[in-house]
């Protein structure tokens, strides 16, 4: 469905680079583009994101050693899932 209303307007105003909140993220995701989209949304919301994408349990365990602020996880991956991550 198309619309002539023009581009969607964001309700989040841009945050100056120096005012961004630092956030360290581990992303459990097998699709790099999906992880990039999540990080773009966090940046748009005012976070200075430092992140690592993993898609195996071993890589996830190693990534946790960085002590991330948050973990975002795909619910189901071919060899690993969010339930195992918990």
N, C-alpha and C positions, 0 to 999 in steps of 0.2 A: 504494500500500500504506500503510495507516495503522498507527500503533503507539500503545499506551497507556502507553508508558514515560515520557511527559512530554517537556519540551523537552530538546534535546541540551545536554550540559554542555560548556563550553569548557575546554580544558586550558591556556589562556593566561589568567593572572590579570590583572585590570585594572591599568594603569600610571597612576600619578598624573600629572596634567597637566604639572607642572614637571619630571618625570623622563623625559619622552618624548624620543626621539632625532629630531632634525630630518632630514627627507628631502625633497629636491626631485625631482619625478617628471615626466617627459613620457610621456603615454599616447597611443599611436597606436591609436585605436579609433573606429569609426564609430557606435557605440551608446553614448550618454551613460549609460544605466543600467548597462551592463557596466563602464564606467570607474568609476562611483560604487561599485559592488560591490568592485572591486579596492582602491579607496582606503579603503573601510570596513574591509576586512580588514587593510590596513597599519596603520590607526589602532588597531584592536583588538589588534594585535601590538606596540603600543608606540611607533609612529612619529608624529611631528608632521609631517603630510604637507602639502606645498605643491605643487600640481600643475597641469598644463595638459594638456587633451585636444586632440589634433589629428587630422585625418583626410585631410589632403592633404600631398603632398611639400613644397610651398612653406611651409605652416604648420609642418611638422616642422623644416625647415631653420632657420626663424626661432626656433622654440622651443629649438633646440640652443644658441642664443646665450646662453641663461640658464645654461648649464653644469649641467645636471641631474646628480644623483647616479646616477640610473637611468632607463632607458627601458623601458617595458613596451609591447609591440606585439602587436596582433591579427595573426595570420599573413596574412590576406587581406582586403583592403578593395576596394571597387569601383574605386578609381582609384590605389591605392597598397598596398604590402604590406611585410611585415617584411624580406624579402630586400632590397628597395630601400633600406629604412631602414639596413641594415648598410652 
